[in-house]
Amino acid sequence: MTDQATRFAAFRALHEGPGAFVIPNPWDAGSARILTALGFAALATTSAGYAFSAGKRDSAACLTRDEILGNARAIVEATHLPVSADLEDGFGAAPEACAETITRAIAAGLVGGSIEDAIGDAAHPIHDAGHATERIAAAAEAARGQPFLLTARAENYLWGRPDLADTIARLQAFSEAGADVLYAPGLPDLDAIRTVCAEVDRPVNVVMGLKGASYSTAELAEAGVRRISVGGSMARAALGALKRAAEEVQTRGTFTYAQDAMEDAEAAALMTQGQPVRRT
């Protein structure tokens, strides 16, 4: 198994350019093995994808830190690639909670992770800027000197607050507080993405696979983006395929969906990864 320091060095190098790289989001060990075999250079967990696989909603109220880190550890153990994690809101409003989450993420073998400034309360969805920055500062202090890249997320656009100026100000404050990567999911268009990239001094992550406009890796790289994630969209694509297959069987009584399924031998080879299969 590749050691954590080696994975971290590879992960950091990806952020130093040039261009943009795609970091897809497996939701379990099996999907991590498939994405590893396809030649990606790094992986990131998805709280949404994991939640759906566990029959839950994607929210801090439904997912515990132990669950998220347990899923992340399984993904780390399934691949030789660097793995970053969606660490939700740090699993607590206090800066100390964010610091504890980072410490435990490092112990799980992760070499990166994100902390968001969303609260999850519709009436007051985003932490005040000062408190949000204190949380990132505490997380950055916990990561200092460790093989870990901290991503700070400004969540305005996912919570009905389309304020680009405030989003940029938050990202700049997060950078000053010690974040290594900056991320504002849900930006409305390429111009907004380009503006964010021009106004901050850290690598920028954007997410593709959401509703709305979609841009190519080349277009995003030209705008200044360094890292492209897909969030829970690949997990939702898999769920969509399952739903379509089941609907075919239920409504038409046919099974043509199997023509597009991965061959059993290919799936077995990906999951065993060259290890002998033992039957008991």
N, C-alpha and C positions, 0 to 999 in steps of 0.2 A: 504494500500500500504506500502510495506517495506520501511523504511526510508533509506536515502543515507548512513548514518554512518554505519548502519547494513550491507548493501550491500558491502560497502568498506571493512569492517572487514572480511567478508566472502571471498571476492576477494583476499585480501592480504594473508589470510591463505592458499588459494589454491597454491600460489606461494612459500610458505614456505615448501612445500613438505609433504610427500615424493613422489617420482615418478613424472609422467607426467599426466596432465589432458587435455582433449579436450575442446576447446572453439569454438563451431560452430558459423557460421555467418548467421543469418537471415537477410533478406533484407527488411522486412516490419513487421508490427505488427502481421499479421496472421502467418507468418512463425516463428516469435518469440514465439507465443503461442504453436505451434506444438513442437518446440524444447524444450520449458520449460516442456511440458507434458511428453516428452520422458526421462526426468530425468537428463539432463545436469546440471552442477553446475554453469555455467556462460555463457554469450553470448557476441559476438562481432559483431558490424555492418560491412557491406561490402560496400564500395563505388561502386564497380563494380556491385554487385547485385542490389543495389538501382538504379544505372544509367540505367541498362537494364530495370528495371520495369518502369522507367520514359521515356523510349524510347530515351536514350542518351548514349553517349560513356562515359567510365570511364576515365575522365581526369579533372584536375583542371580547364581547360578552359571551360568545359561543366557543371561543378557542382559548385554551390556557397556554401559558408559556411552556409548560412541560410537554404538551401535545406538539406545539410548533417546533420545539427543539428536538423532540424525539423523531419527528418526521425529517427534520433537517439532518440529523445524525444518520438516519437510514440512507438518505441520498448521498451524503459524504462517503459512507462506506460502500456505496454501489459504484463509485466512479473514482478515477485517478485525477479528475479535473478539479480546479478551484471551484468552490461552492460559496455563494453569498446567500443570505437569507432575508426574507421578508419578516421583519421582527415587529410588525404592526406599530403600535404606539409605545413600544417599550414595556408594555404590560404594567403600566402604572403612571399616574400623572406626575409623581415626584421625580426630580432628577436622579435620585438614588435608585429608583426602580429601573430607569434606563441604563444606569451604570451596571447594575446587577445583571440585566439581560445581556449586555455586551460581554461581561465576564463569563457568563454561562454559555454564550454562543461560541466564544473562543474555545472553551473546554469541550464543546461538541465537535470540534474540528473545522468549524467554519472559518473562512478567511475574509469574510465581508458580511455586512448586514445593514439594513436600513431602519431608521427611526422616523416616524411621521409625526406631523404636528396636529393631526386630527384627533378630536376627542370622541366622536361618535354620537354626540348629543345634537339632535336636529336644531334645538333652540340656540345652542352655542357650539357650533361644530368644530371650531379651530381654537387651539390654545392662543392666548395673547402672545404677541411676538416676543416680548421679554422672557416670559416663562418658557416658551418654545426653545429659545436660544439657550437658556440655562440647561434645559434637558439635553440638548445636543452637546453642550460643553461637558456635561457629566459623562455622557457616553464617550466622547472623544478622550477624556482623561482615562477612562477605563481601558480604552484601546491603545493608549500611548505605549510605545515600545513593544507592542504585541503584533503578531502576524495577522493584521486585520485592517481592512479598509472600511471606514464608516461612511455610509450614504445618508444624507439628510433630505427628507421629503417635505416639500411645501404643498399642502393638499387643497388649497383654495378652490381650484377648478373642479375638483371632484365633489365639492360640497356647496355648489351654487354661489361661489364668491369669485366671479371672473375679474379679479383685480390684478392686472399684470404688474403694476408698480409695487404693490404690496408683496406679491409673490417674489419678485426680484429682490426687494429689500430683505425679505426673510432669508432667501438663499445666500445673499451676501453676508448677513449676520451669522448664518450657520457656518459659512466658510471661515469667518473670523474666529468662530468658536471651536474650530478644529475638524470640521467635516472634510473628508477626502473627495467625495463625489456628491454632486447636487442633482436633485430630481424634483420636477414639478409635473406630476402626472395630469393628463387631460388638457394640456395646452391646445388652444383652438385651431392653430394653423401653423404653417411653416414660418411665417413672418414672426409670430410670437416665439417659436422655438429659436429662430435665429437671434432674436433680441435677447433672450435669456442667455444664450451661449456667449454673446458679445459682452454682456454686463457682469459676468461672474468670472472668477479666476480659478475654477476647479473643473475637472471633467464633468460633463452633463450627461445624465441618463434620460432617455425618453422611452415611453412605452408605445408599442404598436399593437394592433389587434383589438383595440376598443372601437366602438361605433364612431362614425365620422370619417374625416379624411385620412387617407393612408399614404405614406411616403416610402420610397425605396431606401435601402441602406445608403446608396450613393447620394440621394437627395439630402438625407439627414446628415451625412458626413460633410457635405458641402456647406450645410448650415452651421456646422461647428459641433455637432453631437459626437460624443466619443463612445457611448454605450447605448445599445438598444435592447430592451427587454420586451417580453410579450405578456407579462402578467398571467392571468388565468385563462387566456384565450385558447391556448393549445388544449388545456383540460376541457374547456367548453366545447372545442371542436370534437374531442373524443366523445364527450357526452352526447353531442349532436349526432354523431355516427351511430352510437348505441340506440338513441331514440328512433332514428330513421329505420334501423334494422328491425327493432321491435315492432314499430308501426307496420312495416311491410308484412311481417309474420301475422300480426293481429288482424290487419284489415284485408290483406290479399291472400294470405295463406301460402305465400311463396318465400323463398329463401335466397334470392339472388344477391342479397347483401354480402354473402360469403365470398363472392367473386373478388371483392375488394379487400377482403381480410388479409392480414399478414399470415403467411404460411406458418404452420405449426413448427416446422424445422427451423425456420428463421427466428421465430420467437424463442424457441428453446436455446438456440445458440447464443442469442443476445443475453438471455437471463443467466445461463451457466457461466458465460465469460471464460470458457476454456477449462472450468473446474469439472472434475469427474462427478457424474451423477450417481448417487448411491441410493439404492432402494432398500427399504427395511420391511 
